[in-house]
Amino acid sequence: MSKHSAYFRVSTSSQNIDAQRQAIGSNFDAEFIDSGISGSVMAKDRKGLSELLLVARAGDLVSCYAIDRLGRDAIDVQLTVKQLLEKGVELDIHGIGRIHGDIGKMIVALLAQVAEMERTKIRERTAAGRVAAKASFEATGKTHKGKTSLGRPEAANKAQVKAWRELNSASISQTAKQFKISEATVKNYCRISLSSS
């Protein structure tokens, strides 16, 4: 008996699959999920996707939110889709429709290339933004977007955290609670090795 399965992937553990599920539905025989798995991880190294590839059978239908969810790059996406199509599995990609047979393979090859081009453009825009931010920061003390530091803002003032901890002979956890920051941040700010507490 054929099954209708779904594959979901989100890049970070702070994200969830709700938006993807809302887009493609939730009435599936099985769901395969990779949560907190970067798009840079090969398909074969993703637990959820690997399980899907193992259990999918001829006549099954697999739904997925976007073609780029199925692999790291154009070649990886093509290999994943080829594996599924050669098993006789039909794919239903949100916004594209159902993909099967030789025409499906051709469509997927084209779409995977487009997805990879878009990722390259995003990387290029990000790199250009970093260059602009650095140049502006060096010239004015602020980034081109008005931030007063490059990179992520500090969770707390390092000097204040260190001074408060020393003044109060406080533990790492007490200091973390005082400043509402993680214990790892306290260790980093106070230059304490992760093995000590």
C-alpha positions in Angstrom: 0.0 0.0 0.0 1.4 3.4 -1.0 2.1 6.0 1.6 2.1 9.8 1.6 5.1 11.1 3.6 6.5 14.6 4.3 10.0 15.8 4.7 10.7 19.0 6.7 14.0 20.7 7.5 14.9 23.8 9.5 18.4 25.2 9.9 18.5 26.0 13.6 17.0 24.5 16.7 15.2 27.8 17.5 13.2 27.5 14.3 10.2 25.2 13.9 8.5 23.5 11.0 5.1 25.1 11.5 5.3 27.4 8.5 6.3 24.5 6.2 3.6 22.3 7.7 1.0 25.0 7.2 2.1 25.3 3.5 2.0 21.6 2.6 -0.5 20.2 5.1 -0.2 17.8 8.0 -2.3 14.7 7.1 0.6 12.4 6.3 1.2 8.7 6.9 4.7 9.6 8.1 6.9 12.7 8.7 10.6 12.9 8.5 12.2 15.9 10.1 15.7 17.4 10.3 15.6 20.1 12.9 18.7 22.3 13.5 20.4 20.9 10.4 22.2 23.4 8.3 21.6 23.5 4.6 25.3 22.9 4.2 24.9 19.3 5.4 24.8 16.7 2.7 21.5 14.8 2.3 23.2 11.4 3.2 24.3 12.9 6.6 20.8 14.1 7.6 19.0 11.6 9.8 15.5 12.4 8.8 16.2 12.5 5.1 18.3 9.3 5.2 15.4 7.5 6.9 13.0 8.7 4.3 15.3 7.5 1.5 15.5 4.1 3.2 11.8 3.5 3.6 10.3 5.2 0.5 8.8 2.7 -1.9 7.4 2.6 -5.4 4.0 4.3 -5.5 4.7 6.5 -2.5 4.2 10.3 -2.6 6.6 12.6 -0.7 5.7 16.2 0.0 8.3 18.8 0.7 8.2 22.6 1.2 11.0 23.6 -1.2 13.4 21.8 -3.6 16.4 23.1 -1.7 15.3 21.3 1.5 16.4 18.0 -0.3 20.1 18.6 -0.4 23.1 20.8 0.2 23.6 22.0 -3.4 22.3 21.5 -6.9 24.2 18.2 -7.3 23.1 16.8 -3.9 19.5 17.8 -4.6 19.7 16.0 -8.0 21.1 12.9 -6.4 18.3 12.8 -3.7 15.6 13.4 -6.3 17.1 10.8 -8.6 17.2 8.2 -5.8 13.5 8.8 -5.1 12.4 8.9 -8.7 14.3 5.7 -9.6 12.5 4.0 -6.7 9.2 5.0 -8.3 8.4 7.6 -5.7 6.5 10.8 -6.8 7.5 14.1 -5.3 5.1 17.0 -4.5 7.1 20.2 -4.1 5.2 23.2 -2.7 4.8 25.8 -5.4 6.0 23.5 -8.2 3.7 20.5 -8.1 4.2 16.8 -8.7 7.5 15.6 -10.1 8.0 12.1 -11.6 9.7 10.3 -14.4 12.3 11.7 -16.8 10.6 15.1 -17.2 10.6 15.4 -13.4 14.4 14.8 -13.3 14.9 17.6 -15.9 12.8 20.0 -14.0 14.5 19.3 -10.8 18.0 19.7 -12.4 16.9 23.2 -13.6 15.3 24.2 -10.3 18.3 23.0 -8.2 20.6 25.2 -10.4 18.3 28.2 -9.8 18.2 27.6 -6.0 22.1 27.3 -6.0 22.4 30.6 -7.9 20.1 32.3 -5.4 22.2 31.0 -2.4 25.3 32.3 -4.2 23.7 35.7 -4.6 22.8 35.7 -0.9 26.4 34.9 0.1 27.6 37.7 -2.2 25.2 40.2 -0.7 26.2 39.2 2.8 29.9 39.6 2.0 29.3 43.0 0.4 27.3 44.1 3.5 30.2 43.1 5.7 32.7 45.1 3.6 30.4 48.2 3.6 29.9 47.8 7.4 33.6 47.6 8.1 34.5 50.6 5.8 31.8 52.7 7.4 32.8 51.6 10.9 36.5 52.5 10.3 35.5 55.9 8.9 32.7 57.0 11.4 32.7 54.5 14.3 29.3 53.2 13.1 28.3 50.7 10.5 26.4 51.7 7.4 23.3 50.7 9.3 24.1 52.8 12.3 25.3 50.0 14.6 28.1 50.9 17.1 29.9 47.6 16.7 30.7 45.0 14.0 29.1 41.6 14.4 26.7 40.6 17.1 26.2 43.1 20.0 27.5 42.0 23.3 25.0 40.3 25.6 26.4 42.4 28.5 29.3 44.7 29.3 32.3 42.4 29.8 34.0 44.6 32.3 30.9 45.0 34.4 30.3 41.2 34.5 33.8 40.4 35.5 34.0 43.2 38.1 30.6 42.2 39.7 31.6 38.5 39.8 34.9 39.3 41.5 33.4 41.9 43.9 30.7 39.4 45.0 32.8 36.2 44.8 29.9 34.9 42.8 29.7 31.6 41.0 29.2 31.4 37.2 25.5 30.5 37.6 24.9 33.4 40.0 26.6 35.8 37.6 24.6 34.5 34.7 21.4 35.0 36.6 22.4 38.5 37.7 23.1 39.7 34.1 20.5 37.4 32.4 23.1 35.9 30.2 24.3 32.3 29.6 26.9 30.6 31.8 29.0 30.1 28.6 29.0 33.9 28.2 30.1 34.4 31.8 32.9 31.9 31.2 33.9 33.7 28.0 33.8 37.2 29.6 35.8 36.1 32.6 38.2 33.9 30.6 37.4 30.8 32.5 38.0 27.4 30.9 34.9 25.5 30.1 36.1 22.6 32.3 36.1 24.8 35.5 33.1 26.1 37.3 
